[in-house]
Amino acid sequence: MADPRTEAPQHNDARPKRAKPLPVRVVLADRSPVVLSGLERIFSEDERFRVVAVAADGERFLEAVERLSFKVGIIGWAMPYLDGRGVLQALRDRAEAPRIVVYADDPAADLPGQVMALGAAGFCSSNAPPEELLDTVAAVADGRMVFPYLDVRTLDTDPFVALTRREKELLALLRAGRPAANIAADLGISVNTVKFHLKNLYGKLGVHNRTQAVNAYLSAQVEGGRLAPATPASAGLPATPGRTAERRSRVG
């Protein structure tokens, strides 16, 4: 019979094992299919993340915000239909908005500062190695802000400079007297999207309606022609199927 004094003690480790954290759900948006493909690959290969959608422009990204639940959006700055600035402005006053990291070239020294001022959670140069972007997104998902140092006092405050290409198109159509439904058909977008853009446009110009917006535009021209909005090629014409085909969006 074994001597109990010499028996090895029996340990019953009842401590619960720590659950593996769920991957951070992310949505990617950029105008370049090559960039999108590369981003999707590097995030899919990192077990900390799960790519739930990709979008080729800011409007599609906002559609993903409406339809999907995700924590961080990684977006380009120069995108068609709605650029990075427009996305940030659209999400600024939105409750429970995803955190945004802008991933872009920064030829202008003040771009990270503009991104910060518009409410983004992080900025990463597209010239940085992939590991830096992944770590930036992980830090943002963890509640931190990640930016290079920049003096934000140099930001341009001219409201016309801040207009996106889409907002300039809308301003041209407003001047032509087009109603919202016709503008939506001209541009191949929904009336709700038109209203969203108009709200942003009015906010940037500090006006409350289309008449005031057009007057502000005309006054700016008289004062020095600060703005020459591009008239959409489709103005006055029905939308075509090709317009939609140019915009890529896929739910992952």
C-alpha positions in Angstrom: 0.0 0.0 0.0 1.4 3.3 -1.0 2.5 5.7 1.7 0.2 8.8 1.4 3.1 10.9 2.6 5.1 10.0 -0.5 2.3 10.2 -3.1 2.5 13.0 -5.6 -0.3 15.6 -5.0 -3.1 15.5 -7.5 -4.0 18.9 -9.0 -7.4 19.5 -10.5 -6.9 22.5 -12.7 -10.5 23.8 -13.0 -9.6 27.2 -14.2 -11.6 28.1 -17.3 -9.5 28.5 -20.5 -9.5 32.0 -21.8 -11.6 32.3 -24.9 -9.9 33.3 -28.1 -10.9 36.9 -29.0 -13.2 37.2 -31.9 -11.6 38.7 -35.0 -12.2 42.4 -35.7 -14.8 42.9 -38.5 -13.5 45.3 -41.1 -14.7 46.8 -44.3 -12.3 48.0 -47.0 -12.9 50.8 -49.5 -10.6 52.1 -52.3 -10.9 53.2 -55.9 -8.1 50.9 -57.0 -9.1 47.2 -57.6 -5.4 46.3 -57.1 -5.2 48.1 -53.8 -8.5 46.5 -52.7 -7.3 43.1 -53.6 -4.0 43.6 -51.7 -5.7 44.9 -48.6 -8.2 42.1 -48.6 -5.4 39.6 -48.8 -3.3 41.0 -46.0 -6.2 41.4 -43.7 -7.6 37.9 -44.5 -4.2 36.4 -43.7 -4.1 37.9 -40.2 -6.3 36.0 -37.7 -7.0 39.2 -35.8 -9.3 40.4 -38.6 -12.3 39.4 -40.7 -13.1 41.2 -43.9 -16.8 41.4 -44.2 -17.1 43.7 -47.4 -15.1 45.7 -49.9 -16.3 48.7 -51.8 -14.9 50.8 -54.7 -16.2 54.2 -53.6 -17.5 56.1 -50.6 -21.1 55.7 -51.4 -20.8 51.9 -51.5 -18.9 52.1 -48.2 -21.8 54.0 -46.6 -24.2 51.4 -47.9 -22.1 48.8 -46.0 -22.4 50.9 -42.9 -26.2 50.8 -43.2 -26.3 47.0 -43.9 -23.5 45.5 -41.9 -22.1 45.4 -38.4 -18.3 46.1 -38.3 -15.8 47.8 -36.1 -13.3 49.5 -38.4 -13.4 50.8 -41.9 -10.2 51.2 -43.9 -10.8 53.7 -46.6 -8.9 55.5 -49.3 -8.9 59.3 -49.6 -9.5 59.9 -53.3 -12.5 57.8 -54.3 -15.2 58.4 -56.9 -18.8 59.5 -56.1 -17.9 60.1 -52.4 -14.3 60.6 -51.2 -12.7 60.0 -47.8 -13.6 63.5 -46.6 -17.3 62.9 -47.5 -17.4 59.6 -45.7 -15.9 61.1 -42.5 -18.4 64.0 -42.7 -21.3 61.6 -43.2 -20.3 59.5 -40.1 -19.3 62.3 -37.9 -22.6 62.8 -36.1 -23.7 59.2 -36.5 -24.2 57.1 -33.3 -22.3 53.8 -33.2 -20.4 54.6 -36.4 -17.5 52.4 -37.2 -14.0 53.7 -36.5 -12.2 54.9 -39.6 -8.6 54.5 -40.7 -7.6 56.4 -43.8 -5.0 54.6 -45.8 -3.6 56.9 -48.5 -0.7 58.7 -49.9 0.1 61.8 -48.0 1.7 64.2 -50.6 0.1 67.1 -48.8 1.7 67.5 -45.4 -1.6 68.4 -43.7 -3.6 65.4 -44.9 -3.3 63.4 -41.6 -4.4 66.5 -39.8 -7.4 66.9 -42.0 -8.3 63.3 -41.4 -8.0 63.8 -37.6 -10.0 67.0 -37.7 -12.8 65.2 -39.5 -13.1 62.6 -36.9 -11.1 59.6 -38.1 -9.4 57.3 -35.6 -6.2 56.7 -37.6 -4.1 57.5 -40.6 -1.6 55.2 -42.3 0.4 56.1 -45.4 0.0 53.7 -48.2 3.8 53.7 -48.5 4.1 52.1 -45.1 4.7 48.3 -44.8 1.6 46.1 -44.4 2.5 45.3 -40.8 2.2 49.0 -39.9 -1.3 49.2 -41.3 -2.4 46.0 -39.5 -1.0 47.3 -36.2 -2.7 50.7 -36.8 -6.1 49.0 -37.3 -5.6 46.7 -34.3 -4.8 49.7 -32.1 -7.9 51.6 -33.4 -10.1 48.6 -32.8 -8.7 48.6 -29.2 -9.9 52.2 -28.7 -6.7 54.1 -29.5 -6.0 56.9 -32.1 -3.0 56.5 -34.4 -1.6 59.5 -36.3 1.7 60.9 -37.3 2.6 64.2 -35.7 1.1 67.2 -37.6 0.3 70.8 -37.0 -3.4 71.0 -37.7 -3.4 74.8 -37.6 -2.6 74.8 -41.3 -6.0 73.3 -42.4 -7.8 75.1 -45.3 -11.0 76.7 -44.1 -12.4 77.7 -47.5 -15.7 75.7 -47.7 -15.6 75.5 -51.5 -12.2 73.8 -51.4 -13.7 71.1 -49.2 -16.4 70.1 -51.7 -16.2 66.6 -53.1 -16.5 66.0 -56.8 -20.0 64.6 -56.3 -21.0 67.8 -54.3 -19.7 69.9 -57.2 -21.8 67.9 -59.6 -24.9 68.4 -57.4 -24.2 72.2 -57.2 -24.1 72.4 -60.9 -27.4 70.5 -61.2 -29.0 72.7 -58.5 -28.0 75.7 -60.5 -29.7 74.2 -63.5 -32.9 73.8 -61.5 -33.0 70.0 -61.4 -35.3 68.5 -58.7 -33.9 65.8 -56.4 -35.7 63.0 -58.3 -34.2 64.1 -61.6 -30.7 64.5 -60.1 -30.9 60.9 -58.7 -31.8 59.7 -62.2 -29.0 61.8 -63.8 -26.4 60.4 -61.5 -27.7 56.8 -61.2 -28.1 57.0 -57.4 -31.1 56.9 -55.0 -33.1 60.0 -54.0 -32.0 59.3 -50.4 -28.3 59.4 -51.4 -29.0 62.7 -53.2 -30.5 64.1 -50.0 -27.6 62.9 -48.0 -25.1 64.7 -50.3 -27.2 67.8 -50.3 -27.2 67.8 -46.5 -23.4 67.6 -46.5 -23.2 70.3 -49.2 -25.5 72.7 -47.3 -23.5 72.1 -44.1 -20.2 72.8 -45.7 -21.5 76.1 -47.3 -23.4 77.1 -44.1 -26.7 77.3 -46.0 -30.1 75.8 -45.5 -31.5 75.2 -49.0 -30.7 75.0 -52.7 -31.4 78.7 -53.3 -28.9 79.7 -50.7 -26.4 77.2 -52.0 -26.6 78.5 -55.6 -26.4 82.1 -54.4 -23.2 81.2 -52.4 -21.8 79.6 -55.5 -22.5 82.6 -57.7 -21.1 85.0 -55.0 -17.9 82.9 -54.9 -17.6 83.2 -58.7 -18.0 87.0 -58.5 -15.4 87.2 -55.7 -12.8 85.4 -57.7 -14.1 82.2 -59.2 -13.0 79.9 -56.4 -15.2 77.1 -57.7 -15.9 75.8 -61.1 -18.0 72.7 -60.4 -17.8 70.0 -63.0 -21.1 69.6 -64.8 -22.0 65.9 -64.9 -21.8 64.4 -68.4 -25.2 62.8 -67.6 -26.9 66.1 -66.6 -30.3 66.1 -68.2 -29.9 62.5 -69.5 -31.4 59.3 -68.0 -29.0 57.0 -66.1 -27.5 54.2 -68.0 -26.7 50.6 -66.9 -23.0 51.2 -67.6 -23.0 53.7 -64.7 -23.7 51.0 -62.2 -21.3 48.5 -63.7 -18.4 50.8 -63.1 -19.0 50.6 -59.3 -17.6 47.5 -57.6 -18.9 46.3 -54.3 -18.9 42.9 -52.8 -19.9 41.5 -49.5 -17.4 39.1 -48.1 
